[in-house]
Structures are given as C-alpha cells and as structure tokens.
C-alpha cells in the first residue's frame, strides 16, 4: 500500500494537527523524507510528538520508518523523471512556454509513482460496465467533466454531467442506483457537494471515483476509488490540468481496450450518424 493510500485510509481519524503535518508532507515529500520529526513539526507549528504519533497511526513503528518509506516512494522513484528533466534542459529557455513545458514533463514523468496502470484499467472497466455514469466537475474541473461526458457518450454509454448547483445536483441524484458510477474531480479542496455526493452514492450502493491532486488523500468521506497525483505548477500559485487530463485520456483509451469490438462498433455508428445529421 502506498503512503497516499495509507493516508487516505486514516483521513477521517486524523486530528487537526496531524492533518497539517500530512498536508506539509504531501506538498513537500522530499523535505520531509530528508528531515527529522522535529523539523517537520516545527515547519507546521506542532509538537514533535505529533509527528511520531502520526507515523504510528499510518502503520509505522517509528518516525524513522515513516521517513524511510518517504525516501523509497518519493526520492528513489524519481530518478527517471530527473533524467528526463536533464535531457530536455539543453533546449530550455526562460520563456513562460519553455518553463511550463519542462515543469509539466517532469511532473508527468513521475505520474506512475502515484497512480498504477492497474488502477486505470480497473476504473475503465467500472465505467464501461456501469448502468449510468454521472460526472461532476466544479470550477476549473468542469472542462475535464465535459470531456469525459463526450468521450463516454461516444462509446454508447448513458452519461450525465452533474449540475454544479445544489438543487440541480439533488434532482439528478434522486434516481441514483446501485450499478451506477459517480466520477468527480477534487483539487485544492473538496468541491461543493463532494461529501453529499459520496454519502448519497454509498446509501444506494453506487460506485464513486475521484480524480484529484495529492490532497485527495485527505478527502472525507473517502471515495471507493481514488486516483491522486500531483499537478504541475507551484502548489501555492497557478497549477495546470495537464496531469488530470492525462489521467482522463488514459482511462478513455483503457476503456476502448476493455470493450474493443463494441467500442469500435459504436464509434463507426457515430460516424454514420454524424454524416446523416450534417
């Protein structure tokens, strides 16, 4: 189990001080992996004992063991991304475009440190076998929600984009049933309606999926499936949608493989209909 998964498992049991520590670790894993419990505690203004208590709550015998796990997961596994960064550095410039491209390449290079290929396959299978798919994106995530709605409609799935307003959202959730899937996005903070969506889905036995940044580990209630990976850009400033967009595209491609013959048949039929309507 990865650290993100362990944190997600314990998210609802964390105290406010422990949550502050976790948020710091999520945002700066390398610093936490190389520092001491005292340094981590001082960075967020809590007692050193809180760091040790957090490590044990996450299943480690000591903070040292927790730090070793951080090193294994966030330092050793980044060698490939580091090499890639060095490769493209020769053609770099100080333009906005050049810096953005380098940052995105570095972030994408480490995406499988957080999301495994089998997770993508599992999500694709769930979506392709769902009775209906409900997709919720609030704010900047609306563009991702719209893309996924269009992609899965092309596969012949019954897909609905959820209304961001509370009344419209409630009306659409009225008919939610077991066998349905709710896919949503969460980045800097849980979107409006997140808790209500997850709780409603759990009540009826529908499956919940969330695509998020690293902060997804702290989502409560926890979804059935979480795809959490850091986004490109400064966590304290502008961040892009490149990473979650890549995750979405990977799911779409995997979904096509899941039911290849039927998917191609639907897309062929779509082409015929487009010609008819045009």
TARABEL-V200795 format. One line per field, one symbol per residue. ss: DSSP state (h for helix, s for strand, l for the rest). A space follows every 50 residues. Layout:
BEGIN
ss: ???
END
This chain:
BEGIN
ss: llhhhhhhhhhhhllhhhhhhhhhhhhlhhhhhhllhhhhhhhhlllhhh hhhhhhhlllllhhhhhhhhhhhhlhhhhhhhhhhhhhhllllllhhhhh hhhhhhhhhlhhhlllhhhhhhhhhhhhhlllssssllhhhhhhhhhhhh hhhhllllsssllllhhhhhhhhlllllllsssssslllllllhhhhhhh hhhhllsssssslhhhhhllllllssssllllslllllsllhhhhhhhhh hhhhhhhhlhhhhhhhhhhhhhhhhhhl
END
